[in-house]
Amino acid sequence: MRTIEIYDTTLRDGSQGEGVNFSLEDKLAITRRLDEAGVDYVEGGYPLSNPKDAQYFERVRGLSLKRSKVCAFGMTRRRGMAAAEDPGMRALLDAGTPVVTIVGKTSAFHVSEVLGVSREENLAMIADTVSHLKAAGREVFYDAEHFFDGWKLDAAYAAETIVAAARAGATRIVLCDTNGGTLPDEIARFVREATAALAAANAATPVAIHCHNDCDLAVANSLTAVQAGAVQVQGTINGLGERCGNADLISVVANLALKLPGHDVLGGTGTAHLTELSRFVYETANMTYRPGQPFVGASAFAHKGGMHVHAIAKATESYEHIAPEAVGNSRRILVSELSGRSNIAALVTRRDVKDDRKVLDAVLAEVCRLENEGWQFEAAGASFDLLVDRCAGTFTPAFEKLSYNVAVESRAGDAGEVRTEATVKLRVAGEVRHEVAEGDGPVNALDAALRKALAGVFPVLDRMHLLDYKVRVINAQEGTAAKVRVSIESTDGDTVWGTVGVSENVIEASWLALADSFHSFLSRR
């Protein structure tokens, strides 16, 4: 088995992505979770760049990390200044991390046009920085910035830069595709050439890979580099990062462990925690999950086409390249107008209906009809279960709507205050109940009135409340006459269920979804 080191830079490179902002406590929590996952190196940030990063390095010393080594990130010494006098070097040493990662200019173009120094001075800056940190007892990784673009431009000079770092004591030479524009065949060729150049200079230091995703190839390039000899992969959880992001370490790890035999990653902790790790970072960053994310996305093992569902019912490998459990994910069967009887049978929970072809066909026909009108049941399992009951002729409503009315009143001089009142008239347990309630908006008022009408018969309703309410316009071209789809998520503290309603009237769509939520809760009790 060939061990491949995993180097995570979510807290530094990942935080440079648009919309990503970690608090100090966020960074510490992610560090703990990465350590639990078996990540080898965690790059915490640049201690001289901001007070939060400096505080992170103080606080992280108090964490009892079992596997991960924390790395401080910085740049080569300033031009015309001794490394010992550079405040950046002092900040890196004061961070107290066992590993320091130094980024330096490897492209001749960047040396002259961006850094504005001579080639010789750049080589001295690299060597002085690495040797100074090495002499202070730190392990040093050298990030060869713009390596691949620099190698294309002037391979001889790019080779000089990485040899300078290796001879000064760097233990990893990190080849960076900083602009993310290199293709896999070039990655493989240049990794081999860089390795050969180091060996020829008697500076045979192992190489690592750091890819950005501007051509949507960061994961493929990282895997190609490993196959070409790289011993370490750098990236971020979920591919967070500047511009189009970095290599997604979730996919890198899953591919190395499950698809490329002979590679050991994460210290043997396995891959069953990858989905949880991915979602933890999304939650901590206050970001929405990416449904189509390979391996760990909610849609990664979701099946919608009838032919697909029919096949996986016989053999899951027919439409799944791995078992979802291998990465901590789960299989989902979706229902829509594209479904066949197999989809319906897979989702139906009632045993007496699963083998009833007549009922299954009726459910399928109703799903197709409703989806054509804008309904969606993928996130509305409770509404789907009620639809099955109705098609099977076994639905017994807990209440019957006779009428409802919603009044919204805004008076001049009320400084934007709006009063909303809902009235519902229901038949419950053979009696007609007529109740009125106010609320913060029409849905809240309807919910309150419905509860008042039902509470006397169903006191258990005090356990149920709404978690989420969403409205989506279906046929926007119709303007204000367009249909809307309302999705409601509810919970009783133990389980969560979704319902849906569709109408040209947002209040009616809301009522349909709300009533389904109540019916679903009460039918289970």
Buried (B, 14 or more C-beta within 10 A) or exposed (E): EEEBBBBBBBBBBBBBBEEBEBEBEBBBBBBBBBBBBBBBBBBBBBBBBEEBBBBBBEBBEEEEBEBBBBBBBBBBBBEEBEBEEBEBBBBBBBBBBEBBBBBBBBBBBBBBEEBEBEBEBBBBBBBBBBBBBBEBEBBBBBBBBBBBBBBBBBBEBBBBBBBBBBBBBBBBBBBBBBBBEBBBEBBBBBBBBBBEBBEEBEBEBBBBBBBBBBBEBBBBBBBBBBBBBBBBBBBBBBBBBBEBBBBBBBBBBBBBBBEBEEBEBBBEBBBEBBBBBBBBBBEBBEBEBBEEBBBBBBBBBBBBBBEBBBBBBEEBEEBBEBEBEBBBBEBBBBBBBBBBBBBBBBBBEEEEBBEBEEBBEBBBEBBBEBBEEBBBBBBBBBBBBBBBBBBBEEBEBBBEBEEBEBEEEEEEEEEEEEEBBBBBBBBBEEEEBEBBBEBEBBBBBBBBBBBBBBBEBBEEBEEBEBEEBEEBBBEEEEEEEEBBBBBBBBBBEEEEBBBBBBBBEBBBBBBBBBBBBBBBBBBEE
